[in-house]
Amino acid sequence: RVLLSLSSYSVSGACTVTEFRGNPKPVTTITSSSSVKSLSLYGETLALLAGGKVNAYSSSTGEAVGSCDAGGDARAIALGNESTVYLLGVSEVRQSSLG
């Protein structure tokens, strides 16, 4: 599985996240209105950090399955399972639920 995040500009603007699974045809394409800072996959859940928020999607359908506030200092995310996300902030790691 490969995730690719594309944006017209390097520092801001809308992004398109595309998932590939071993062939040239994308499985899922998701558009974010903000620049994507971090991505994480767990099972069939794809989460992205953009605009101070974590949004989670089904990686097979592209449908939204949850979200949570990440705070202004979040730099990266990691899914612990399909409903729990760890947020790497400037000075701490926090845990949050995708609801």
Secondary structure, 3 states (H helix, E strand, C coil): CEEEEEECCCCCCCEEEEEECCCCCCCEEEEECCCEEEEEEECCEEEEEECCEEEEEECCCCCEEEEEECCCCCCEEEECCCCEEEEECCCCEEEEECC
